[in-house]
């Protein structure tokens, strides 16, 4: 193959397999560094004496605000410049900032480092989606994206299990160093081995005009796609429940079922890892298959899954036994991870090649501000609210700092703190899970106009 050294060889099956594998590992690193805060949450709260709301801020708006605000500028840069270079630099940044979290001595310092993690992680998904969409043709994009998105459950599993074990053995500070530093190696591999394909190389109709459309044209295109507003709402509501509850699931297993931090991390890792891998595979490959017959099923399958999974998940959280509850939660959570490949594949198919990174970033701004930003804060606030209501011996925030009774507290106070914490962690998660059926409605509504939106994009490319 001839051509520029950067793009030479990008189209071979072997190279595309390597590129997708490396991007998967980078996304896994991304989520290890994101999920580690949930796994270490009980230990951090006990050591730094922070509230559930403050933990929600660390895992929510502190991360999501900068993650989303920088998403669109980075995506515009990715439409014009090297997507490979952006991914490599971003990976190095978020990995270094994660390691620095281990040096934090208080809430403010930890907040600052989490902001840095969010800034770095903003540089992966928009250029990543765009690269994969140029590596793989339309009929294989959801499947390819599902492999990339396996980084979410894989990273969640590793962050929870490794983080929980290291925290129990060596302390939570060491855990941040252990999970942060490998990302620096991945950033070097990305810089050295990833190649930049031509824009729109695998599209059915490739435009000869290679100019990058202005941002207003991207907004206009998305506004003209009737399904986009429902896609954005569906993603926001599902992310609200997923990210909100996931940050507090390890805390739930510690407080409601009296598991130690390593066991809670393992349960959380299995819950997000096993369910996430199965759900992502089903979502990607299942909807690619169903979409060949009727594209609307690309978004209708996730709607059915969310409706089926939500009541069983809430049942699992409410069961008194941790083994039976975990089993029900595990099976039902599969449906909560099947939506992302379907939704992102649909979005990439309804915009042009030079709009894909920007479209992904615009969607990311919407659902991350609502989901990643507000979901954890909401669940943390509910934890504190429900605990205060259930605690009858005085001021919960003072007597039960960090979710634990103060040193020297009476047995009655310690028991009341534990009971209030167990009650609050359970009902905060159940309340937040009500967002899943609401999201299912918008997946259904988005699917109704998906065929027309993709046809409109094909007509625009052919014009």
C-alpha positions as CSV (number, residue, x, y, z in Angstrom):
1,X,0.0,0.0,0.0
2,X,1.3,3.4,-0.9
3,X,0.6,6.7,0.8
4,X,1.6,8.8,3.8
5,X,3.6,6.8,6.4
6,X,1.0,7.7,9.1
7,X,-1.9,6.2,7.1
8,X,0.0,3.3,5.3
9,X,-1.3,-0.1,6.3
10,X,-4.3,1.0,8.3
11,X,-6.8,-1.0,6.3
12,X,-5.3,-4.5,6.8
13,X,-7.4,-6.8,9.0
14,X,-4.4,-7.5,11.2
15,X,-3.7,-3.9,11.8
16,X,-7.3,-3.0,12.5
17,X,-7.4,-5.8,15.0
18,X,-4.4,-4.4,16.8
19,X,-5.7,-0.9,16.7
20,X,-9.1,-1.9,18.2
21,X,-7.4,-4.0,20.9
22,X,-5.1,-1.1,21.9
23,X,-8.0,1.3,21.9
24,X,-9.9,-1.2,24.1
25,X,-7.0,-1.3,26.6
26,X,-6.8,2.5,26.6
27,X,-10.5,2.8,27.3
28,X,-10.1,0.1,30.1
29,X,-7.4,2.3,31.6
30,X,-9.8,5.3,31.3
31,X,-12.4,3.5,33.3
32,X,-10.0,2.0,35.8
33,X,-9.0,5.5,36.7
34,X,-12.7,6.6,36.8
35,X,-14.1,3.7,38.8
36,X,-11.2,3.4,41.3
37,X,-12.9,6.2,43.3
38,X,-16.0,4.1,43.9
39,X,-13.9,1.1,45.0
40,X,-11.9,3.2,47.4
41,X,-14.9,5.3,48.5
42,X,-15.4,3.7,51.9
43,X,-11.7,3.9,52.8
44,X,-11.4,7.5,51.6
45,X,-14.5,8.6,53.5
46,X,-13.3,7.0,56.7
47,X,-9.8,8.5,56.4
48,X,-10.6,12.0,55.2
49,X,-13.9,12.2,57.0
50,X,-15.9,13.3,54.0
51,X,-19.7,13.0,53.5
52,X,-21.5,10.9,50.9
53,X,-22.4,14.1,49.1
54,X,-18.7,15.1,48.9
55,X,-17.8,11.7,47.5
56,X,-20.6,12.3,44.9
57,X,-19.0,15.6,44.0
58,X,-15.6,13.9,43.6
59,X,-17.0,11.2,41.3
60,X,-19.6,13.5,39.7
61,X,-19.5,17.2,38.9
62,X,-15.8,17.7,39.7
63,X,-14.9,15.2,37.0
64,X,-17.8,15.7,34.6
65,X,-17.8,19.5,34.3
66,X,-14.3,19.7,32.8
67,X,-14.7,16.4,31.0
68,X,-17.7,17.8,29.1
69,X,-16.6,21.4,28.7
70,X,-13.4,20.3,27.0
71,X,-15.1,17.6,24.9
72,X,-16.3,19.9,22.1
73,X,-13.0,21.9,21.7
74,X,-11.1,18.6,21.6
75,X,-13.5,17.1,19.1
76,X,-13.1,20.0,16.8
77,X,-9.4,19.6,17.0
78,X,-9.8,15.9,16.2
79,X,-11.8,16.8,13.1
80,X,-8.7,18.7,11.8
81,X,-5.6,17.2,13.5
82,X,-4.2,13.9,14.5
83,X,-6.7,11.9,16.5
84,X,-3.8,9.5,17.4
85,X,-1.8,12.3,19.0
86,X,-4.8,13.6,21.0
87,X,-5.5,10.1,22.4
88,X,-1.9,9.5,23.3
89,X,-1.5,12.9,25.1
90,X,-4.9,12.5,26.9
91,X,-4.0,9.0,28.2
92,X,-0.8,10.3,29.7
93,X,-2.6,13.2,31.4
94,X,-5.4,11.2,33.1
95,X,-3.0,8.5,34.2
96,X,-0.6,10.9,35.8
97,X,-3.4,12.8,37.6
98,X,-4.9,9.5,38.9
99,X,-1.5,8.6,40.4
100,X,-1.4,12.1,42.1
101,X,-4.7,11.3,43.8
102,X,-2.7,9.1,46.1
103,X,-0.9,12.1,47.5
104,X,-4.1,14.0,48.5
105,X,-4.4,15.0,52.2
106,X,-7.9,16.4,52.1
107,X,-11.0,16.9,50.1
108,X,-9.8,20.0,48.3
109,X,-6.6,18.4,47.0
110,X,-8.4,15.3,45.9
111,X,-11.0,17.4,44.1
112,X,-8.3,19.2,42.2
113,X,-6.7,16.0,41.0
114,X,-10.1,14.5,40.0
115,X,-10.6,17.7,37.9
116,X,-7.3,16.8,36.2
117,X,-8.5,13.3,35.5
118,X,-11.6,14.7,33.9
119,X,-9.6,17.0,31.7
120,X,-7.4,14.1,30.4
121,X,-10.3,11.7,29.9
122,X,-12.1,14.2,27.7
123,X,-9.6,13.5,25.0
124,X,-10.4,9.8,24.3
125,X,-14.0,9.1,23.2
126,X,-14.6,11.7,20.5
127,X,-11.4,10.9,18.5
128,X,-11.8,7.2,19.4
129,X,-15.3,6.9,18.0
130,X,-14.1,8.8,14.9
131,X,-11.1,6.6,14.3
132,X,-13.1,3.4,14.7
133,X,-15.8,4.7,12.3
134,X,-13.1,5.2,9.7
135,X,-11.5,1.8,10.3
136,X,-14.8,-0.2,10.0
137,X,-17.7,0.1,7.5
138,X,-21.3,1.0,8.6
139,X,-22.6,-2.6,8.9
140,X,-19.7,-3.4,11.3
141,X,-19.5,-0.2,13.4
142,X,-21.8,-1.2,16.2
143,X,-19.9,-4.4,16.6
144,X,-16.5,-2.7,16.5
145,X,-17.7,0.0,18.9
146,X,-19.0,-2.8,21.2
147,X,-15.4,-4.1,21.4
148,X,-14.1,-0.7,22.1
149,X,-16.8,-0.2,24.8
150,X,-15.8,-3.4,26.5
151,X,-13.2,-1.1,28.1
152,X,-15.9,0.1,30.4
153,X,-16.7,-3.2,32.1
154,X,-13.1,-4.4,31.8
155,X,-11.8,-1.2,33.4
156,X,-14.6,-1.3,36.0
157,X,-13.8,-4.8,37.0
158,X,-10.0,-4.2,37.2
159,X,-10.5,-0.9,39.1
160,X,-12.9,-2.4,41.6
161,X,-11.1,-5.7,42.2
162,X,-7.5,-4.5,42.1
163,X,-8.3,-1.3,43.8
164,X,-10.2,-3.0,46.7
165,X,-7.4,-5.6,47.2
166,X,-4.6,-3.1,47.1
167,X,-6.5,-0.8,49.5
168,X,-7.0,-3.5,52.0
169,X,-3.4,-4.7,51.7
170,X,-1.4,-1.5,51.3
171,X,-3.9,1.4,51.7
172,X,-6.0,3.4,49.4
173,X,-3.2,5.8,48.5
174,X,-1.0,3.0,47.0
175,X,-4.1,1.9,45.0
176,X,-4.1,5.1,43.1
177,X,-0.5,4.7,42.1
178,X,-1.0,1.1,41.0
179,X,-3.8,1.8,38.6
180,X,-2.6,5.2,37.3
181,X,0.9,4.4,36.1
182,X,0.2,1.7,33.5
183,X,-1.7,4.2,31.4
184,X,1.6,6.0,30.7
185,X,2.8,2.9,28.9
186,X,-0.4,2.7,26.9
187,X,0.0,6.3,25.8
188,X,3.5,5.5,24.4
189,X,2.1,2.5,22.5
190,X,-0.7,4.7,21.0
191,X,1.8,7.3,19.9
192,X,4.1,4.7,18.3
193,X,1.7,2.3,16.7
194,X,-1.7,3.8,15.9
195,X,-2.2,5.1,12.4
196,X,-4.5,7.8,11.0
197,X,-7.0,6.5,8.4
198,X,-8.4,8.8,5.7
199,X,-11.6,10.5,6.8
200,X,-14.7,8.6,5.7
201,X,-12.6,5.8,4.2
202,X,-15.2,3.1,4.9
203,X,-18.3,5.1,4.2
204,X,-20.7,3.9,1.4
205,X,-20.3,7.3,-0.3
206,X,-17.1,9.2,0.3
207,X,-17.3,12.9,-0.2
208,X,-14.6,14.5,-2.3
209,X,-14.9,17.7,-0.3
210,X,-12.6,17.1,2.7
211,X,-13.3,20.4,4.5
212,X,-14.3,20.3,8.1
213,X,-17.8,21.7,8.6
214,X,-18.2,24.5,11.1
215,X,-19.6,23.6,14.5
216,X,-22.9,25.3,13.7
217,X,-23.3,22.9,10.8
218,X,-22.9,20.0,13.2
219,X,-25.5,21.4,15.5
220,X,-27.8,22.0,12.6
221,X,-27.4,18.5,11.3
222,X,-28.2,17.0,14.8
223,X,-31.1,19.3,15.2
224,X,-32.5,18.1,11.9
225,X,-32.3,14.4,13.0
226,X,-35.5,13.8,14.9
227,X,-34.1,10.9,16.8
228,X,-31.2,12.8,18.3
229,X,-33.1,14.6,21.0
230,X,-34.4,11.3,22.3
231,X,-31.0,9.6,21.9
232,X,-29.6,12.4,24.1
233,X,-32.3,12.0,26.7
234,X,-32.0,8.2,26.8
235,X,-28.3,8.4,27.2
236,X,-28.5,11.0,29.9
237,X,-31.1,9.1,32.0
238,X,-29.3,5.8,31.7
239,X,-26.0,7.4,32.6
240,X,-27.6,9.2,35.5
241,X,-28.6,5.9,37.0
242,X,-25.5,3.9,36.0
243,X,-22.9,6.3,37.1
244,X,-24.8,7.5,40.2
245,X,-25.4,4.1,41.5
246,X,-22.1,2.6,40.5
247,X,-20.2,5.1,42.6
248,X,-22.0,3.9,45.7
249,X,-22.4,0.2,45.1
250,X,-19.2,-0.7,47.0
251,X,-20.4,1.5,49.8
252,X,-23.8,-0.4,49.6
253,X,-22.1,-3.8,50.0
254,X,-20.0,-2.5,53.0
255,X,-22.9,-0.7,54.8
256,X,-26.0,-2.8,53.9
257,X,-24.3,-6.2,53.9
258,X,-21.2,-5.7,56.1
259,X,-18.7,-6.9,53.5
260,X,-15.0,-5.7,53.9
261,X,-13.6,-3.3,51.3
262,X,-11.9,-6.0,49.2
263,X,-15.0,-8.2,49.0
264,X,-17.1,-5.1,48.2
265,X,-14.7,-4.2,45.5
266,X,-14.8,-7.8,44.1
267,X,-18.6,-7.8,44.1
268,X,-18.7,-4.4,42.4
269,X,-16.1,-5.5,39.9
270,X,-18.1,-8.7,39.0
271,X,-21.3,-6.7,38.8
272,X,-19.9,-4.2,36.4
273,X,-17.4,-6.5,34.7
274,X,-19.5,-9.6,33.9
275,X,-22.7,-7.8,33.3
276,X,-20.9,-5.1,31.4
277,X,-19.1,-7.5,29.1
278,X,-22.2,-9.6,28.4
279,X,-24.4,-6.5,27.9
280,X,-21.9,-4.8,25.6
281,X,-21.6,-7.8,23.4
282,X,-25.3,-8.3,23.2
283,X,-25.9,-4.6,22.5
284,X,-23.3,-4.4,19.8
285,X,-23.6,-7.6,17.9
286,X,-27.3,-8.1,18.6
287,X,-28.3,-4.7,17.3
288,X,-26.0,-5.0,14.3
289,X,-27.9,-8.2,13.4
290,X,-31.3,-6.8,14.2
291,X,-30.5,-3.6,12.3
292,X,-29.9,-5.4,9.1
293,X,-33.7,-6.2,8.9
294,X,-35.0,-3.0,10.5
295,X,-32.7,-0.2,11.7
296,X,-35.3,0.8,14.3
297,X,-34.4,-2.3,16.4
298,X,-31.0,-0.8,16.9
299,X,-32.6,1.4,19.6
300,X,-35.7,-0.6,20.4
301,X,-33.7,-3.6,21.9
302,X,-32.1,-1.4,24.6
303,X,-35.6,0.0,25.4
304,X,-36.9,-3.5,26.1
305,X,-33.8,-4.4,28.1
306,X,-34.1,-1.4,30.4
307,X,-37.8,-2.1,31.0
308,X,-37.0,-5.8,31.8
309,X,-34.0,-5.1,34.0
310,X,-35.1,-2.3,36.2
311,X,-37.6,-4.0,38.5
312,X,-35.4,-7.0,39.0
313,X,-32.4,-4.8,39.9
314,X,-34.5,-2.9,42.5
315,X,-35.6,-6.3,43.9
316,X,-32.0,-7.5,44.2
317,X,-31.0,-4.3,46.1
318,X,-33.9,-4.8,48.5
319,X,-33.2,-8.4,49.4
320,X,-31.7,-9.0,52.9
321,X,-29.2,-11.7,51.9
322,X,-26.2,-10.4,50.0
323,X,-25.7,-13.6,47.9
324,X,-29.3,-13.8,46.5
325,X,-29.4,-10.0,46.1
326,X,-26.1,-9.9,44.2
327,X,-27.2,-12.8,41.9
328,X,-30.4,-10.9,40.9
329,X,-28.5,-7.6,40.5
330,X,-25.9,-9.3,38.3
331,X,-28.4,-10.8,35.9
332,X,-30.5,-7.6,35.7
333,X,-27.5,-5.3,35.2
334,X,-26.7,-7.0,31.9
335,X,-29.5,-4.9,30.4
336,X,-28.0,-1.7,31.7
337,X,-24.9,-2.1,29.6
338,X,-26.4,-3.1,26.3
339,X,-27.4,0.4,25.2
340,X,-24.1,2.2,24.5
341,X,-22.9,0.4,21.3
342,X,-26.4,0.7,19.8
343,X,-26.8,4.3,20.6
344,X,-23.3,5.4,19.5
345,X,-23.4,3.3,16.4
346,X,-26.7,5.0,15.5
347,X,-25.3,8.4,16.1
348,X,-22.2,7.8,14.0
349,X,-24.3,6.5,11.1
350,X,-26.5,9.6,11.0
351,X,-23.7,12.2,10.5
352,X,-20.9,12.7,8.0
353,X,-17.3,11.6,8.5
354,X,-16.0,15.1,9.4
355,X,-18.8,15.5,12.0
356,X,-18.4,12.3,13.9
357,X,-16.0,13.4,16.6
358,X,-18.0,16.6,17.2
359,X,-21.3,14.7,17.2
360,X,-19.9,12.3,19.8
361,X,-18.6,15.2,21.9
362,X,-22.0,17.0,21.8
363,X,-23.8,13.9,22.9
364,X,-21.1,13.4,25.6
365,X,-21.6,17.0,26.9
366,X,-25.3,16.4,27.3
367,X,-25.3,13.0,29.0
368,X,-22.1,13.5,31.0
369,X,-23.3,16.7,32.6
370,X,-26.6,15.1,33.5
371,X,-25.5,11.5,34.0
372,X,-21.9,11.5,35.2
373,X,-22.1,15.0,36.7
374,X,-25.4,14.9,38.5
375,X,-26.0,11.2,39.0
376,X,-23.3,10.6,41.7
377,X,-24.1,13.9,43.5
378,X,-27.8,13.0,43.5
379,X,-27.2,9.5,45.0
380,X,-24.8,10.9,47.5
381,X,-27.3,13.6,48.5
382,X,-30.0,10.9,48.9
383,X,-27.6,8.8,51.0
384,X,-27.1,11.7,53.4
385,X,-30.8,12.7,53.3
386,X,-32.1,9.2,54.0
387,X,-29.5,8.6,56.7
388,X,-30.4,11.8,58.5
389,X,-34.1,10.8,58.4
390,X,-33.3,7.3,59.7
391,X,-31.0,8.4,62.5
392,X,-32.9,9.2,65.7
393,X,-30.1,10.1,68.1
394,X,-29.1,13.6,66.9
395,X,-27.1,15.1,64.1
396,X,-26.1,12.3,61.7
397,X,-23.4,14.3,59.9
398,X,-21.6,15.0,63.3
399,X,-22.1,11.7,65.1
400,X,-21.5,9.5,62.0
401,X,-18.8,11.4,60.0
402,X,-17.8,9.5,56.9
403,X,-20.5,7.0,57.4
404,X,-19.0,5.6,60.7
405,X,-19.6,6.4,64.3
406,X,-17.1,8.7,66.0
407,X,-14.3,7.3,68.1
408,X,-15.5,6.6,71.6
409,X,-19.2,6.5,70.7
410,X,-21.6,4.4,72.6
411,X,-22.7,1.0,71.4
412,X,-26.2,2.5,70.8
413,X,-24.8,5.3,68.7
414,X,-22.6,3.0,66.7
415,X,-25.6,0.7,66.0
416,X,-27.8,3.6,65.0
417,X,-25.1,4.9,62.6
418,X,-24.7,1.5,61.0
419,X,-28.5,1.0,60.6
420,X,-29.0,4.5,59.1
421,X,-26.1,4.0,56.7
422,X,-27.5,0.6,55.6
423,X,-31.0,2.0,55.1
424,X,-29.8,5.1,53.2
425,X,-27.4,3.2,50.8
426,X,-30.1,0.8,49.8
427,X,-32.9,3.2,49.2
428,X,-30.8,5.8,47.5
429,X,-29.9,3.2,44.8
430,X,-33.5,2.0,44.5
431,X,-34.8,5.5,44.0
432,X,-32.2,6.3,41.3
433,X,-33.0,3.1,39.4
434,X,-36.4,4.6,38.5
435,X,-34.6,6.5,35.8
436,X,-34.2,3.3,33.7
437,X,-37.9,3.0,32.6
438,X,-37.9,6.7,31.8
439,X,-34.9,6.2,29.6
440,X,-36.5,3.2,27.9
441,X,-39.3,5.5,26.7
442,X,-36.8,7.7,24.9
443,X,-35.0,4.8,23.3
444,X,-38.3,3.7,21.8
445,X,-39.1,7.2,20.6
446,X,-35.7,7.6,19.1
447,X,-36.0,4.3,17.2
448,X,-39.2,5.5,15.5
449,X,-37.4,8.0,13.3
450,X,-34.0,6.4,13.0
451,X,-34.4,5.0,9.5
452,X,-35.4,8.4,8.1
453,X,-32.5,10.1,9.8
454,X,-29.9,7.7,8.4
455,X,-31.5,7.9,4.9
456,X,-31.3,11.7,5.2
457,X,-27.6,11.5,5.8
458,X,-27.1,9.1,2.9
459,X,-28.9,11.6,0.7
460,X,-26.7,14.5,1.9
461,X,-23.5,12.5,1.3
462,X,-24.6,11.6,-2.3
463,X,-25.6,15.2,-3.1
